Amino acid sequence: MEDEDYGRAEQWRLYEAYNELHGLAQEFETPFDAPAVLVVGHQTDGKSALVEALMGFQFNHVGGGTKTRRPITLHMKYDPNCELPLCSLLSESDPSSLARLMSLQEIQAYIEAENMRLEREPCQFSAKEIIVKVEYKYCPNLTIIDTPGLIAPAPGRKNRALQSQARAVESLVRAKMQHKEFIILCLEDCSDWSNATTRRVVMQIDPELSRTVVVSTKLDTKIPQFARSSDVEVFLSPPACTLDGFILGDSPFFTSVPSGRVGPGHESVYQSNDEFKKAISLREMEDIASLEEKLGRKLTKQERSRIGVSKLRLFLEELLQKRYMDNVPLIIPLLEKEHRSATRKLNEINQELSTLDEAKLKEKGRTFDDLFLTKLSLLLKGTVVAPPDKFGETLQEERTNGGAFVGIDGLQFPQKLIPNAGMRLYGGAQYHRAMAEFRFVVGGMKCPPISREEIVNACGVEDIHDGTNYSRTACVIAVAKARDTFEPFLHQLGSRLLYILKRLLPISVYLLQKDGEYLSGHEVFLRRVASAYNNFAESTERACREKCMEDLVSTTRYVTWSLHNKNRAGLRQFLDSFGGTEQSPGSGPLESTTVGSVPNEKPEVKPRGDVKLSHLASSNDSNTFIHTTETRLADLLDNTLWNRRLAPSSERIVYALVQQIFHGIREYFLTSAELKFNCFLLMPVIDKLPTLLREDLESAFEDDLDTVFDITNLRHSLGQKKRDTEVELKRIKRLKEKFRQVHNQLCLKPMIPSSA
């Protein structure tokens, strides 16, 4: 008897230690999990009813629909002297405090209020657990986590809301099942094991079912459905291939929970939890009798050990107890590691609190400013410290996030023609690639098509005569086409390069964190530095773009022929190719000195002596030559000045001049834009940003240091972190001692299994 009391006392100490460990893991997100039973099932599988039957009393809503919107963790402890359930709820406002004793009705009201609150919120479910501790004479020594019921919504657009809820619940349950220490209690409400409704979800996390206990619920409703004893045999002992794994316990469990609620009202079936407990036992015996009647034989001992809530509870209790004892030696090193981590964290907080004076804060701010600028410079010059897979971007990603170079035709330049298009770049390398793409795109731009209507409309009338001036016509068309074509590229280049420069900020922060030079906890100061950098980049890009815009306006407002005569030979060849093909009625071919001539071209001059001889020899033909020349000049004036009917020769002359002017503007714009963005956007980051950042910082220090570092809130925040860390440290230390004592006792004398 003394041995039993001793074993039970040690059991209680073990369960208390694990319960506290589970609470610690939930509150402080520590990296260890206490073994527990995770109940997973669909809404109509009888999940909450089975949990209540395992506990020995009713406490939650049971019925159709979603009755559980937050996981409920039940730390149950067997106490033969506790006639009524002794419940306590872990405080969410102050997790470090002891669990608050509450009546069963108060806990029920709290759970109902939480369900109603979440039902009104967009997400409707929460992964944060409601932790309840229970001591009762009918409780097993178990930790059970009751999860929200899985939902199988109908397809169709009208069921979108329910489909969204189903995805949210499944995501929550899957996340809980990821904990390797949890034993999964998989509930199936089916009479055919080939229907794996809940197992389908469970096997995504535990494909071999190696830590899963399968339970068939509502056995009392299934027995009458079997017509032959062979069907019952297959149901009780399904083939191994049907369950697709190696489940805990080797075969499923079968349970029935009697319907009806406990309470004093006339609607209640049971007046007390004792009656409810007796009804569970009676249902178990009736199920065994019904099965034996269907089979026409007595159930074997192995088969009986799988039927009924009491058998499932005993199996889970023994399994969990074994897990507890096996994990004790592993928990102690984890607690020691967490203790060292919490101690180091507390020392860092104390160090941070000791540096909250004005002189030290100013020095920290200046030091951070210098380090930040060093990282920026390093990124522009080139480095491999930041991982490209995390911070680099391919050209396609850069186009998506920073904007693409798109012409007036809406087409993009094929990225495969851009060097390093598939590489993930950042910093100076990404800046250079963007500028190279700009050169490729703009340098390859052709003059947009020119219609005959545009030429005629561009002719207009002069202020002193109504003749046509095709030089002016060509200038009007060329500058309009150039302005419409190149101005969008200027804005796109500024936007792309600004995006690349802004990306340097998070990468610099990563480098500072990597080198341990980041000012963690000083969010207000860091936001100020980030804002100053982004404002500088935006204003510098805007000023640079305005300079480039001035150049574009100047080249598209007034045509300077010296900028566009670099290809005079090509233009002359183009004009000569058709200069002699135009004929006027009653006249011969036009010479190159008429329509096909270039203004600066001089006519061929013969030696003076030859002129005299020629004059003497051809005195009879001179009048004929002069007459022919005058006729051709009249035809030229008729085609180009007096006649508004657009001849092919005039159209081709205008087209050639427009091309010449457009290409001259393109070359000047491309060279000017690249040079100015390098000089007035890139270089200021190197030579002007340090001065401006320091001036901004010193000005802020002089105005109000508290607004820069938010010293008051920072001191309060650090003080709260210190108190939380001290509480965590004390709890870890206490837990470490508890587990060490339990471990020592286990080594001396094994525990005696409980008999709830």
Solvent accessible surface area in square Angstrom, and as a share of the most:
residue,aa,sasa,rsa
1,M,172,0.77
2,E,144,0.65
3,D,84,0.43
4,E,80,0.36
5,D,73,0.38
6,Y,72,0.27
7,G,1,0.01
8,R,53,0.19
9,A,46,0.35
10,E,10,0.05
11,Q,0,0.00
12,W,70,0.25
13,R,87,0.32
14,L,0,0.00
15,Y,4,0.01
16,E,73,0.33
17,A,0,0.00
18,Y,1,0.00
19,N,16,0.08
20,E,21,0.09
21,L,0,0.00
22,H,4,0.02
23,G,6,0.05
24,L,0,0.00
25,A,11,0.08
26,Q,56,0.25
27,E,41,0.18
28,F,53,0.22
29,E,152,0.68
30,T,11,0.07
31,P,99,0.63
32,F,6,0.02
33,D,37,0.19
34,A,2,0.02
35,P,1,0.00
36,A,0,0.00
37,V,0,0.00
38,L,0,0.00
39,V,0,0.00
40,V,0,0.00
41,G,0,0.00
42,H,22,0.10
43,Q,51,0.22
44,T,93,0.54
45,D,7,0.04
46,G,23,0.22
47,K,11,0.05
48,S,16,0.10
49,A,19,0.15
50,L,1,0.01
51,V,1,0.01
52,E,2,0.01
53,A,1,0.01
54,L,0,0.00
55,M,1,0.00
56,G,0,0.00
57,F,1,0.00
58,Q,12,0.05
59,F,4,0.02
60,N,11,0.05
61,H,82,0.36
62,V,59,0.34
63,G,43,0.41
64,G,59,0.57
65,G,43,0.42
66,T,30,0.18
67,K,71,0.30
68,T,4,0.02
69,R,16,0.06
70,R,7,0.03
71,P,0,0.00
72,I,1,0.00
73,T,0,0.00
74,L,0,0.00
75,H,3,0.01
76,M,2,0.01
77,K,20,0.09
78,Y,23,0.09
79,D,25,0.13
80,P,55,0.35
81,N,127,0.65
82,C,20,0.12
83,E,112,0.50
84,L,138,0.69
85,P,25,0.16
86,L,86,0.43
87,C,3,0.02
88,S,12,0.08
89,L,8,0.04
90,L,23,0.12
91,S,26,0.17
92,E,69,0.31
93,S,112,0.72
94,D,69,0.36
95,P,48,0.30
96,S,47,0.30
97,S,45,0.29
98,L,161,0.80
99,A,28,0.21
100,R,143,0.52
101,L,121,0.60
102,M,24,0.11
103,S,52,0.33
104,L,33,0.16
105,Q,124,0.55
106,E,87,0.39
107,I,1,0.01
108,Q,52,0.23
109,A,58,0.45
110,Y,59,0.22
111,I,3,0.02
112,E,66,0.30
113,A,58,0.45
114,E,20,0.09
115,N,16,0.08
116,M,114,0.51
117,R,88,0.32
118,L,3,0.02
119,E,93,0.42
120,R,177,0.64
121,E,59,0.26
122,P,140,0.88
123,C,76,0.46
124,Q,37,0.17
125,F,14,0.06
126,S,28,0.18
127,A,56,0.44
128,K,118,0.50
129,E,8,0.04
130,I,5,0.03
131,I,11,0.06
132,V,2,0.01
133,K,70,0.29
134,V,2,0.01
135,E,52,0.23
136,Y,2,0.01
137,K,37,0.16
138,Y,47,0.18
139,C,0,0.00
140,P,0,0.00
141,N,1,0.00
142,L,3,0.02
143,T,3,0.02
144,I,0,0.00
145,I,0,0.00
146,D,1,0.01
147,T,0,0.00
148,P,0,0.00
149,G,7,0.07
150,L,5,0.02
151,I,22,0.11
152,A,85,0.66
153,P,41,0.26
154,A,54,0.42
155,P,121,0.76
156,G,43,0.41
157,R,182,0.66
158,K,185,0.78
159,N,33,0.17
160,R,138,0.50
161,A,75,0.58
162,L,74,0.37
163,Q,37,0.17
164,S,56,0.36
165,Q,38,0.17
166,A,12,0.09
167,R,157,0.57
168,A,39,0.30
169,V,0,0.00
170,E,43,0.19
171,S,69,0.45
172,L,16,0.08
173,V,0,0.00
174,R,79,0.29
175,A,56,0.44
176,K,16,0.07
177,M,0,0.00
178,Q,94,0.42
179,H,59,0.26
180,K,146,0.62
181,E,54,0.24
182,F,2,0.01
183,I,0,0.00
184,I,0,0.00
185,L,0,0.00
186,C,0,0.00
187,L,0,0.00
188,E,0,0.00
189,D,54,0.28
190,C,17,0.10
191,S,44,0.28
192,D,73,0.38
193,W,9,0.03
194,S,79,0.51
195,N,78,0.40
196,A,37,0.29
197,T,69,0.40
198,T,0,0.00
199,R,2,0.01
200,R,124,0.45
201,V,1,0.00
202,V,0,0.00
203,M,48,0.22
204,Q,87,0.39
205,I,23,0.12
206,D,8,0.04
207,P,80,0.51
208,E,92,0.41
209,L,0,0.00
210,S,65,0.42
211,R,24,0.09
212,T,0,0.00
213,V,0,0.00
214,V,0,0.00
215,V,0,0.00
216,S,0,0.00
217,T,4,0.03
218,K,71,0.30
219,L,0,0.00
220,D,43,0.22
221,T,77,0.45
222,K,6,0.02
223,I,8,0.04
224,P,97,0.61
225,Q,117,0.52
226,F,17,0.07
227,A,97,0.75
228,R,161,0.59
229,S,49,0.32
230,S,58,0.37
231,D,47,0.24
232,V,0,0.00
233,E,64,0.29
234,V,87,0.50
235,F,4,0.02
236,L,12,0.06
237,S,68,0.44
238,P,17,0.11
239,P,67,0.42
240,A,86,0.67
241,C,106,0.64
242,T,36,0.21
243,L,9,0.04
244,D,82,0.42
245,G,18,0.18
246,F,164,0.68
247,I,10,0.05
248,L,33,0.16
249,G,16,0.15
250,D,127,0.66
251,S,26,0.17
252,P,0,0.00
253,F,0,0.00
254,F,2,0.01
255,T,1,0.01
256,S,5,0.03
257,V,37,0.21
258,P,19,0.12
259,S,100,0.64
260,G,23,0.23
261,R,87,0.32
262,V,41,0.24
263,G,12,0.12
264,P,132,0.83
265,G,38,0.36
266,H,180,0.80
267,E,150,0.67
268,S,25,0.16
269,V,90,0.52
270,Y,23,0.09
271,Q,109,0.48
272,S,46,0.30
273,N,23,0.12
274,D,52,0.27
275,E,72,0.32
276,F,2,0.01
277,K,38,0.16
278,K,142,0.60
279,A,18,0.14
280,I,8,0.04
281,S,53,0.34
282,L,97,0.48
283,R,68,0.25
284,E,20,0.09
285,M,120,0.54
286,E,69,0.31
287,D,5,0.03
288,I,17,0.09
289,A,59,0.46
290,S,41,0.27
291,L,0,0.00
292,E,25,0.11
293,E,145,0.65
294,K,69,0.29
295,L,17,0.09
296,G,67,0.65
297,R,84,0.31
298,K,152,0.64
299,L,11,0.05
300,T,71,0.41
301,K,180,0.76
302,Q,105,0.46
303,E,28,0.12
304,R,95,0.35
305,S,37,0.24
306,R,34,0.12
307,I,2,0.01
308,G,4,0.04
309,V,5,0.03
310,S,49,0.31
311,K,64,0.27
312,L,0,0.00
313,R,19,0.07
314,L,86,0.43
315,F,43,0.18
316,L,0,0.00
317,E,6,0.03
318,E,89,0.40
319,L,29,0.14
320,L,0,0.00
321,Q,12,0.06
322,K,121,0.51
323,R,60,0.22
324,Y,3,0.01
325,M,54,0.24
326,D,77,0.40
327,N,19,0.10
328,V,0,0.00
329,P,62,0.39
330,L,117,0.58
331,I,7,0.04
332,I,20,0.10
333,P,73,0.46
334,L,69,0.34
335,L,0,0.00
336,E,57,0.26
337,K,124,0.53
338,E,23,0.11
339,H,41,0.18
340,R,141,0.51
341,S,41,0.27
342,A,4,0.03
343,T,49,0.28
344,R,138,0.50
345,K,96,0.41
346,L,24,0.12
347,N,87,0.45
348,E,107,0.48
349,I,12,0.06
350,N,58,0.30
351,Q,117,0.52
352,E,38,0.17
353,L,49,0.24
354,S,67,0.43
355,T,22,0.13
356,L,13,0.06
357,D,61,0.31
358,E,108,0.49
359,A,75,0.58
360,K,101,0.43
361,L,0,0.00
362,K,48,0.20
363,E,98,0.44
364,K,46,0.20
365,G,0,0.00
366,R,66,0.24
367,T,63,0.37
368,F,7,0.03
369,D,4,0.02
370,D,71,0.37
371,L,49,0.25
372,F,2,0.01
373,L,26,0.13
374,T,80,0.46
375,K,21,0.09
376,L,3,0.02
377,S,28,0.18
378,L,68,0.34
379,L,1,0.01
380,L,23,0.12
381,K,164,0.70
382,G,47,0.45
383,T,30,0.17
384,V,135,0.77
385,V,66,0.38
386,A,0,0.00
387,P,40,0.25
388,P,61,0.38
389,D,98,0.51
390,K,133,0.56
391,F,25,0.10
392,G,10,0.10
393,E,15,0.07
394,T,30,0.17
395,L,0,0.00
396,Q,92,0.41
397,E,77,0.34
398,E,0,0.00
399,R,19,0.07
400,T,102,0.59
401,N,88,0.45
402,G,8,0.08
403,G,35,0.33
404,A,20,0.16
405,F,4,0.02
406,V,44,0.25
407,G,12,0.12
408,I,97,0.49
409,D,95,0.49
410,G,49,0.47
411,L,127,0.63
412,Q,94,0.42
413,F,52,0.21
414,P,68,0.43
415,Q,67,0.30
416,K,174,0.74
417,L,96,0.48
418,I,5,0.03
419,P,71,0.45
420,N,79,0.40
421,A,12,0.09
422,G,63,0.61
423,M,113,0.50
424,R,121,0.44
425,L,28,0.14
426,Y,18,0.07
427,G,1,0.01
428,G,17,0.16
429,A,54,0.42
430,Q,0,0.00
431,Y,12,0.05
432,H,120,0.54
433,R,5,0.02
434,A,0,0.00
435,M,6,0.02
436,A,10,0.08
437,E,1,0.00
438,F,0,0.00
439,R,84,0.31
440,F,86,0.36
441,V,11,0.06
442,V,0,0.00
443,G,28,0.27
444,G,45,0.44
445,M,34,0.15
446,K,147,0.62
447,C,12,0.07
448,P,20,0.12
449,P,120,0.75
450,I,31,0.16
451,S,51,0.33
452,R,120,0.44
453,E,131,0.59
454,E,64,0.29
455,I,3,0.01
456,V,75,0.43
457,N,122,0.63
458,A,13,0.10
459,C,14,0.09
460,G,35,0.34
461,V,113,0.65
462,E,52,0.23
463,D,147,0.76
464,I,153,0.78
465,H,84,0.37
466,D,107,0.55
467,G,6,0.06
468,T,7,0.04
469,N,65,0.33
470,Y,22,0.08
471,S,56,0.36
472,R,118,0.43
473,T,1,0.00
474,A,0,0.00
475,C,25,0.15
476,V,56,0.32
477,I,10,0.05
478,A,0,0.00
479,V,26,0.15
480,A,51,0.40
481,K,32,0.14
482,A,0,0.00
483,R,83,0.30
484,D,91,0.47
485,T,0,0.00
486,F,0,0.00
487,E,47,0.21
488,P,45,0.28
489,F,1,0.00
490,L,0,0.00
491,H,79,0.35
492,Q,44,0.19
493,L,0,0.00
494,G,0,0.00
495,S,59,0.38
496,R,1,0.00
497,L,0,0.00
498,L,27,0.14
499,Y,48,0.18
500,I,1,0.01
501,L,0,0.00
502,K,63,0.27
503,R,34,0.12
504,L,0,0.00
505,L,25,0.13
506,P,74,0.47
507,I,1,0.01
508,S,0,0.00
509,V,37,0.21
510,Y,48,0.18
511,L,2,0.01
512,L,0,0.00
513,Q,99,0.44
514,K,115,0.49
515,D,74,0.39
516,G,68,0.65
517,E,55,0.25
518,Y,60,0.23
519,L,22,0.11
520,S,78,0.50
521,G,21,0.20
522,H,2,0.01
523,E,92,0.41
524,V,40,0.23
525,F,0,0.00
526,L,22,0.11
527,R,149,0.54
528,R,89,0.32
529,V,10,0.06
530,A,25,0.20
531,S,54,0.35
532,A,22,0.17
533,Y,0,0.00
534,N,40,0.21
535,N,87,0.44
536,F,21,0.09
537,A,1,0.01
538,E,58,0.26
539,S,49,0.32
540,T,18,0.10
541,E,8,0.04
542,R,117,0.43
543,A,48,0.37
544,C,0,0.00
545,R,56,0.20
546,E,100,0.45
547,K,78,0.33
548,C,2,0.01
549,M,36,0.16
550,E,119,0.53
551,D,27,0.14
552,L,1,0.01
553,V,49,0.28
554,S,64,0.41
555,T,11,0.06
556,T,13,0.07
557,R,203,0.74
558,Y,166,0.63
559,V,21,0.12
560,T,60,0.35
561,W,112,0.39
562,S,76,0.49
563,L,64,0.32
564,H,6,0.03
565,N,60,0.31
566,K,170,0.72
567,N,90,0.46
568,R,83,0.30
569,A,81,0.63
570,G,29,0.28
571,L,25,0.12
572,R,79,0.29
573,Q,136,0.60
574,F,70,0.29
575,L,10,0.05
576,D,70,0.36
577,S,75,0.49
578,F,6,0.02
579,G,4,0.04
580,G,40,0.38
581,T,97,0.56
582,E,42,0.19
583,Q,120,0.53
584,S,10,0.06
585,P,136,0.85
586,G,90,0.87
587,S,25,0.16
588,G,26,0.25
589,P,70,0.44
590,L,6,0.03
591,E,98,0.44
592,S,54,0.35
593,T,90,0.52
594,T,22,0.13
595,V,12,0.07
596,G,1,0.01
597,S,33,0.21
598,V,13,0.08
599,P,132,0.83
600,N,101,0.52
601,E,73,0.33
602,K,177,0.75
603,P,92,0.58
604,E,162,0.73
605,V,131,0.76
606,K,128,0.54
607,P,87,0.55
608,R,192,0.70
609,G,44,0.42
610,D,69,0.36
611,V,76,0.44
612,K,120,0.51
613,L,122,0.60
614,S,51,0.33
615,H,113,0.50
616,L,133,0.66
617,A,91,0.71
618,S,40,0.26
619,S,58,0.37
620,N,140,0.72
621,D,89,0.46
622,S,42,0.27
623,N,114,0.59
624,T,89,0.51
625,F,144,0.60
626,I,94,0.48
627,H,123,0.55
628,T,49,0.29
629,T,67,0.39
630,E,103,0.46
631,T,50,0.29
632,R,46,0.17
633,L,95,0.47
634,A,48,0.37
635,D,27,0.14
636,L,32,0.16
637,L,59,0.29
638,D,64,0.33
639,N,36,0.18
640,T,31,0.18
641,L,53,0.26
642,W,155,0.54
643,N,47,0.24
644,R,101,0.37
645,R,195,0.71
646,L,16,0.08
647,A,22,0.17
648,P,86,0.54
649,S,3,0.02
650,S,2,0.01
651,E,48,0.22
652,R,98,0.36
653,I,27,0.14
654,V,0,0.00
655,Y,93,0.35
656,A,7,0.05
657,L,26,0.13
658,V,0,0.00
659,Q,32,0.14
660,Q,22,0.10
661,I,0,0.00
662,F,0,0.00
663,H,60,0.27
664,G,13,0.13
665,I,1,0.00
666,R,30,0.11
667,E,80,0.36
668,Y,86,0.33
669,F,5,0.02
670,L,25,0.12
671,T,92,0.53
672,S,13,0.09
673,A,2,0.01
674,E,36,0.16
675,L,109,0.54
676,K,46,0.20
677,F,0,0.00
678,N,47,0.24
679,C,59,0.35
680,F,86,0.36
681,L,0,0.00
682,L,38,0.19
683,M,90,0.40
684,P,9,0.06
685,V,7,0.04
686,I,69,0.35
687,D,84,0.44
688,K,118,0.50
689,L,1,0.00
690,P,46,0.29
691,T,76,0.44
692,L,84,0.42
693,L,9,0.05
694,R,79,0.29
695,E,99,0.44
696,D,52,0.27
697,L,6,0.03
698,E,51,0.23
699,S,60,0.38
700,A,4,0.03
701,F,8,0.04
702,E,138,0.62
703,D,117,0.61
704,D,63,0.33
705,L,12,0.06
706,D,53,0.28
707,T,84,0.49
708,V,1,0.00
709,F,2,0.01
710,D,37,0.19
711,I,21,0.11
712,T,90,0.52
713,N,92,0.47
714,L,12,0.06
715,R,115,0.42
716,H,128,0.57
717,S,47,0.30
718,L,11,0.05
719,G,15,0.15
720,Q,77,0.34
721,K,96,0.41
722,K,64,0.27
723,R,122,0.45
724,D,66,0.34
725,T,2,0.01
726,E,58,0.26
727,V,47,0.27
728,E,15,0.07
729,L,30,0.15
730,K,139,0.59
731,R,22,0.08
732,I,0,0.00
733,K,116,0.49
734,R,110,0.40
735,L,0,0.00
736,K,30,0.13
737,E,75,0.34
738,K,60,0.26
739,F,0,0.00
740,R,78,0.29
741,Q,87,0.39
742,V,1,0.01
743,H,51,0.23
744,N,75,0.38
745,Q,51,0.23
746,L,34,0.17
747,C,93,0.56
748,L,143,0.71
749,K,90,0.38
750,P,104,0.65
751,M,20,0.09
752,I,64,0.32
753,P,85,0.53
754,S,11,0.07
755,S,76,0.49
756,A,51,0.40
